[in-house]
Amino acid sequence: MSKIVIIGAGSQFGGKLSRDILALPELRDAHIVLCDIDKERLGAVTRYVQRIIDGHGLPATLSHTTERREALAGADFVVTSISVGGYAYAGFPANVEVDIPRKYGVEQSVADTIGVGGIFRFLRTAPVQLAICQDMEELCPRALLLNYTNPMAMLTWLHSEGSSIANVGLCHSVQGTASELARYLGVPSGEINYLCAGINHQAWYLRFERNGEDIYPCLRGLLDNPETVAKDSVRFEMFKHFGLFVTESTRHCSEYHPYFRRTKALREKFGLEERVVADAPQKRREWMEDPENAPLPDLSMSNEYAARIMQAVVTNTPYRFNGNVMNTGLISNLPDGCCVEVPCLVDRQGVQPCYVGPLPAQLAWLNNSNIAVQELAVRAVLDKDKDAAFHACALDPLTSSVCSLDQIRAMFDELWEAEKDLLRHFDA
């Protein structure tokens, strides 16, 4: 029986990953521990998961707690999906991470990966993630940490350099984009296979095949289809000029580069709407519905990797997925020691990343423009170096295309003041 802990169970992943775990026969005897500091959301997701267990007559056991250390003791797998300081994409501090840069002409779309917003999200999240790792070193040192929290690359880098815990960062952009491309082409996603590598939210489909046959010519043919291109304007523009298709959506991708959001005219050209941060989350999860009247959830699987990774470890049956890990020569023209997203195998021996080799040079340099920001942000946290945090902002591709250094400094100082209570880590 495995003990599986989900920290941040009140996020989108608590209910989804619990159902994935319960859908796999080899994990149905697991003890799932749901942990969240929001008692109301924790209670709701706990009732949802318990209903699945009872309704399907499963042998799994379930507990919930607001105390992280209580949850972690003896864990085999730990999933993190947390937001520090407020809701992930609503209210404070998400709103100031969008609105303050906007005052200086920096129009972000999601602000959770790099950019000024992504950097400050990391600065306030990292100390809590480090504390989780420290608790794991004491309470469950052999557990595998599966992180879903953004900014993914920075946090994976932090986990790997700042702790001894085995970890991998997980995202759905690789498998999600592959399915999206299959829909654009009108082919079953089950017939698609690919090799994809780069960095999180900016990995490249180095090969894209259908039943072993190269279908990149078919993808390039889509560039002549205005209706399809309009659905994914930024990524098709990147594809047109840089040669390979990239993961993540047009909305996300547009803020990682200086080409799309710098001016109002560019944003209008690519159909990029202004980001408005709501006061509270707008999306309701399935587990938020009335359990007494809602249909019993089935045991279908999502496209997330976590449960299948756990299954592979428990059964010692290899599973292949794309994961975020440290670069140990895996992508030979990206810096050693940065965080890369590459194919990985996992079994009882843990996560084993696969060698990829060099990326096409133009794609490696696009990745490097983001890696520079990530490295400086990680150094800022590990060294408690506020100057490094500023330098990360100053090197961000979108920010530096819009602002002077004096403007970036003023923006940085304003954001720091707004979030100072979440940045006490730097005062120590």
C-alpha positions as a printed Julia matrix, in Angstrom:
428×3 Matrix{Float64}:
   0.0    0.0     0.0
   1.4    3.38   -1.04
   0.94   6.58    0.91
   0.25   9.43   -1.52
   0.17  13.01   -0.26
  -1.32  15.87   -2.29
  -0.3   19.27   -0.92
  -2.54  21.97   -2.32
  -5.41  19.52   -2.72
  -7.83  22.42   -3.08
  -6.27  23.29   -6.45
  -7.37  21.84   -9.77
  -5.13  18.81   -9.17
  -6.54  17.46   -5.89
  -9.67  15.91   -7.33
  -8.23  15.16  -10.77
  -5.14  13.3    -9.56
  -7.06  11.44   -6.85
  -9.44  10.11   -9.48
  -6.48   9.13  -11.69
  -4.93   7.24   -8.78
  -8.17   5.41   -8.04
  -8.63   4.53  -11.72
  -5.46   2.38  -11.7
  -5.95  -1.1   -10.16
  -2.39  -1.19   -8.79
  -3.0    1.99   -6.77
  -6.51   1.34   -5.51
  -5.28   0.19   -2.11
  -3.37   3.45   -1.58
  -3.8    5.74    1.37
  -4.41   9.22   -0.07
  -3.77  12.22    2.18
  -5.27  15.52    1.03
  -3.6   18.59    2.51
  -4.57  22.23    2.11
  -4.6   25.34    4.3
  -8.06  26.32    2.97
 -10.42  24.28    5.16
 -13.48  24.88    3.01
 -11.87  23.73   -0.24
 -10.15  20.86    1.57
 -13.46  19.67    2.95
 -15.14  19.83   -0.46
 -12.44  17.9    -2.32
 -12.28  15.33    0.5
 -16.02  14.65    0.19
 -15.61  14.31   -3.58
 -12.78  11.77   -3.35
 -14.48   9.8    -0.57
 -17.6    9.59   -2.71
 -15.55   8.05   -5.54
 -14.05   5.51   -3.14
 -17.39   4.57   -1.6
 -19.4    4.72   -4.82
 -17.05   2.34   -6.65
 -16.4    0.12   -3.64
 -12.62   0.69   -3.69
 -10.2   -0.46   -0.96
  -8.37   2.91   -0.85
  -8.35   4.91    2.37
  -8.5    8.68    2.63
  -7.56  11.29    5.19
  -7.23  15.05    5.15
  -5.36  17.63    7.16
  -4.28  21.25    7.17
  -0.96  20.26    8.8
   1.75  19.54    6.24
   4.11  17.64    8.53
   1.3   15.39    9.7
   0.53  14.55    6.08
   4.14  13.91    5.02
   5.21  11.37    7.66
   6.03   8.11    5.86
   4.87   9.23    2.42
   5.92   7.37   -0.73
   4.8   10.05   -3.2
   4.23  13.76   -2.62
   2.41  15.98   -5.12
   2.7   19.76   -4.76
   0.25  22.15   -6.38
   0.25  25.23   -4.17
  -0.27  28.95   -4.36
   1.48  31.16   -1.82
  -0.1   34.41   -0.65
  -3.51  34.04   -2.29
  -5.33  32.34   -5.14
  -3.1   31.25   -8.01
  -4.73  33.41  -10.7
  -7.13  35.71   -8.89
  -6.97  38.48   -6.31
  -3.79  39.51   -4.54
  -0.89  38.93   -5.25
  -1.68  37.76   -8.79
  -3.31  41.11   -9.54
  -0.29  43.26   -8.63
   1.98  40.95  -10.65
  -0.08  41.84  -13.71
  -1.22  45.4   -12.94
   2.07  46.93  -11.78
   4.04  45.8   -14.86
   1.15  47.1   -16.99
   1.79  50.6   -15.6
   5.24  50.39  -17.2
   3.98  49.07  -20.53
   4.59  45.35  -19.9
   1.45  43.46  -20.94
   1.59  39.89  -19.65
  -0.9   37.15  -20.38
  -0.56  34.56  -17.61
   2.47  35.77  -15.61
   3.34  32.41  -14.05
   6.38  31.16  -15.96
   8.91  33.95  -16.52
   8.33  37.69  -16.95
   8.19  40.02  -13.99
   5.0   38.33  -12.77
   6.48  34.85  -13.06
   9.64  35.92  -11.23
   7.73  37.39   -8.3
   5.44  34.34   -8.19
   8.61  32.28   -7.81
  10.15  34.56   -5.18
   7.09  34.22   -2.93
   6.53  30.51   -3.64
  10.08  29.19   -3.4
  10.57  29.47    0.39
   7.45  27.38    1.02
   8.52  24.77   -1.54
  11.96  24.61    0.1
  10.28  24.12    3.49
   8.26  21.21    2.05
  11.49  19.63    0.79
  13.13  20.09    4.2
  10.16  18.42    5.88
  10.4   15.57    3.37
  14.13  15.13    4.11
  13.15  14.53    7.73
   9.83  12.71    7.43
   9.89  10.81    4.11
  13.41  11.05    2.63
  12.86   8.3     0.05
   9.61   9.76   -1.31
   9.35  11.05   -4.88
   8.27  14.68   -5.21
   5.97  15.39   -8.17
   5.57  19.14   -8.61
   2.78  20.78  -10.6
   3.3   24.3    -9.22
   4.44  27.09  -11.55
   6.89  28.49  -12.42
   7.84  24.89  -13.16
  11.42  25.25  -14.4
  12.5   27.57  -11.59
  10.95  25.35   -8.91
  12.42  22.13  -10.31
  15.82  23.86  -10.35
  15.26  24.96   -6.76
  14.18  21.49   -5.58
  17.19  19.88   -7.23
  19.84  22.33   -6.04
  18.3   23.21   -2.68
  17.41  19.73   -1.39
  18.29  16.03   -1.58
  14.75  14.93   -2.46
  14.19  12.99   -5.69
  11.88  15.14   -7.77
  10.43  15.76  -11.2
   8.35  18.65  -12.51
   5.17  17.72  -14.35
   3.15  19.69  -16.88
   0.5   18.81  -19.45
   1.71  21.09  -22.24
   3.64  18.4   -24.18
   0.88  15.79  -24.35
  -1.78  18.5   -24.54
  -0.2   20.21  -27.55
   0.35  16.88  -29.3
  -3.37  16.13  -28.99
  -4.17  19.64  -30.19
  -2.01  19.21  -33.28
  -3.71  15.88  -33.97
  -7.07  17.7   -33.93
  -5.74  20.37  -36.29
  -4.68  17.58  -38.66
  -7.87  15.57  -38.2
  -6.08  12.39  -37.1
  -6.59  10.26  -33.96
  -4.25  11.38  -31.18
  -3.55   7.72  -30.36
  -1.75   7.37  -33.69
   0.64  10.25  -32.95
   4.17   9.72  -31.63
   6.81  12.37  -31.13
  10.13  13.42  -29.66
   9.79  16.67  -27.74
  12.49  18.5   -25.76
  13.52  21.96  -24.59
  12.4   23.77  -21.44
   9.03  23.84  -19.74
   6.39  25.72  -21.77
   8.98  26.08  -24.53
   9.8   22.54  -25.68
  10.06  21.69  -29.37
   8.63  18.78  -31.33
  11.87  17.53  -32.87
   9.97  14.68  -34.49
   6.23  14.43  -35.06
   4.96  11.21  -36.62
   1.8    9.26  -37.3
   2.3    5.52  -36.97
   6.01   6.03  -37.6
   5.61   8.3   -40.64
   6.86  11.91  -40.54
   3.86  14.25  -40.7
   5.72  17.53  -40.27
   4.97  18.23  -43.97
   1.27  18.05  -43.06
   1.83  20.44  -40.15
   3.61  22.88  -42.46
   0.69  22.63  -44.82
  -1.49  24.1   -42.06
   0.41  27.39  -42.42
  -1.6   27.91  -45.63
  -4.89  27.46  -43.74
  -5.86  30.87  -42.28
  -8.69  29.41  -40.2
  -6.36  26.99  -38.39
  -3.58  29.55  -38.01
  -6.03  31.98  -36.42
  -6.78  29.44  -33.67
  -3.13  29.44  -32.58
  -1.66  32.61  -34.06
   1.52  32.98  -32.01
   2.64  29.38  -32.18
   2.08  29.17  -35.92
   4.06  32.4   -36.31
   6.91  30.84  -34.3
   6.62  27.67  -36.41
   6.74  29.69  -39.62
   9.93  31.54  -38.7
  11.81  29.07  -36.47
  10.97  25.78  -38.15
   9.49  23.54  -35.42
   6.3   23.62  -33.37
   6.47  24.62  -29.7
   4.51  23.53  -26.64
   2.12  25.71  -24.64
  -0.66  27.87  -25.94
  -0.6   31.08  -27.97
  -1.67  32.93  -24.82
   1.27  31.6   -22.79
   3.81  31.61  -25.6
   3.21  35.26  -26.44
   4.79  36.5   -23.19
   8.01  34.46  -23.41
   9.35  36.43  -26.38
   9.67  40.09  -27.46
   7.75  39.58  -30.72
   4.06  39.6   -29.8
   3.02  41.78  -26.85
   5.34  44.78  -27.09
   2.76  47.13  -28.62
  -1.0   47.36  -28.87
  -0.77  46.91  -32.64
   1.12  43.63  -32.23
  -1.34  42.36  -29.65
  -4.24  43.16  -31.96
  -2.5   41.52  -34.91
  -2.2   38.24  -33.02
  -5.59  38.49  -31.3
  -4.13  38.74  -27.78
  -6.61  40.02  -25.23
  -5.71  42.1   -22.19
  -5.31  40.05  -19.03
  -7.88  40.9   -16.37
  -7.29  39.4   -12.92
 -10.59  38.63  -11.2
 -11.06  39.12   -7.46
 -11.82  35.42   -6.94
 -11.53  32.23   -9.02
 -14.15  32.04  -11.74
 -13.9   28.35  -12.6
 -15.75  25.76  -10.56
 -14.22  22.3   -10.23
 -16.23  19.12  -10.4
 -15.64  18.51   -6.7
 -17.28  21.83   -5.85
 -20.68  20.59   -6.99
 -23.26  19.22   -4.54
 -22.16  15.61   -3.97
 -25.63  14.52   -2.92
 -27.15  15.4    -6.29
 -24.24  15.18   -8.74
 -23.67  11.95  -10.72
 -21.04   9.57   -9.35
 -17.74  10.44  -11.09
 -16.46   7.66  -13.31
 -12.9    6.31  -13.15
 -11.68   7.72  -16.43
  -8.07   8.96  -16.55
  -6.95  12.51  -17.29
  -3.9   13.28  -19.43
  -1.74  14.01  -16.37
   1.36  11.9   -15.81
   1.46  11.64  -12.0
  -0.64   8.52  -11.35
   1.03   6.57  -14.16
   4.44   7.47  -12.73
   3.33   6.12   -9.35
   2.02   2.98  -11.03
   5.37   2.47  -12.78
   7.28   2.78   -9.5
   4.94   0.43   -7.63
   4.85  -2.25  -10.36
   8.41  -1.78  -11.66
   6.92  -1.45  -15.15
   8.67   1.29  -17.19
   6.6    4.3   -18.24
   7.69   7.04  -20.65
   6.71  10.68  -20.15
   8.11  14.18  -20.61
   9.42  15.55  -17.34
  11.3   18.55  -16.01
  14.72  17.56  -14.69
  18.21  18.98  -14.37
  20.32  19.07  -17.52
  23.22  16.65  -17.14
  24.26  16.79  -20.78
  20.78  15.68  -21.86
  20.4   18.63  -24.24
  23.98  19.29  -25.19
  23.63  22.91  -26.33
  21.72  24.1   -23.26
  23.66  24.89  -20.05
  24.53  22.01  -17.74
  22.65  22.38  -14.48
  19.64  24.23  -15.9
  16.16  22.7   -15.91
  15.12  20.98  -19.14
  11.97  19.17  -20.24
  12.9   15.87  -21.89
  11.57  12.35  -22.36
  12.02  10.3   -19.18
  11.58   6.67  -18.19
  10.48   5.71  -14.7
  10.32   2.43  -12.8
  11.15   1.27   -9.29
  14.61   2.8    -9.63
  13.1    6.26  -10.07
  13.03   8.8   -12.88
  15.68   8.27  -15.58
  15.9   11.14  -18.09
  16.8   10.36  -21.7
  19.64  11.87  -23.73
  18.4   14.12  -26.55
  21.51  15.8   -27.97
  21.6   19.3   -29.46
  18.55  21.33  -30.38
  18.57  23.32  -33.62
  20.7   26.35  -32.76
  17.94  28.95  -33.15
  15.7   27.04  -30.74
  18.45  26.57  -28.19
  19.03  30.34  -28.14
  15.33  31.0   -27.66
  15.43  28.62  -24.69
  18.57  30.3   -23.38
  16.85  33.69  -23.27
  14.44  32.19  -20.72
  17.04  30.08  -18.92
  19.02  33.22  -18.04
  15.97  34.59  -16.22
  15.35  31.28  -14.46
  18.94  30.94  -13.25
  19.06  34.41  -11.75
  15.72  33.94  -10.0
  16.89  30.65   -8.48
  20.16  32.23   -7.37
  18.17  35.07   -5.81
  16.3   32.63   -3.56
  19.15  30.28   -2.71
  21.59  33.13   -2.0
  18.93  35.52   -0.6
  20.17  38.0    -3.19
  17.69  40.76   -4.04
  19.99  42.12   -6.76
  19.83  38.78   -8.59
  16.03  39.02   -8.53
  16.23  42.44  -10.16
  18.68  41.16  -12.78
  16.25  38.36  -13.62
  13.58  40.99  -14.36
  16.03  43.09  -16.36
  16.93  40.13  -18.61
  13.35  39.04  -19.28
  12.84  39.14  -23.09
   9.45  40.9   -23.07
  10.24  43.32  -20.23
  13.59  44.4   -21.71
  11.95  45.03  -25.09
   9.55  47.56  -23.53
  11.3   49.2   -20.58
  14.52  51.05  -19.83
  16.63  49.85  -16.92
  15.41  52.75  -14.77
  11.82  51.77  -15.51
  12.52  48.12  -14.69
  14.12  49.19  -11.41
  11.09  51.32  -10.5
   8.71  48.48  -11.42
  10.77  46.0    -9.41
  10.82  48.25   -6.34
   7.07  48.85   -6.55
   6.33  45.15   -6.76
   8.72  44.37   -3.93
   6.97  46.9    -1.71
   3.55  45.49   -2.64
   4.62  41.93   -1.76
   7.12  42.64    1.01
   5.21  40.55    3.55
   5.57  37.52    1.23
   9.3   38.11    0.71
  10.54  37.92    4.31
  12.8   35.07    3.23
  15.19  37.74    1.92
  15.35  39.5     5.3
  16.89  36.54    7.1
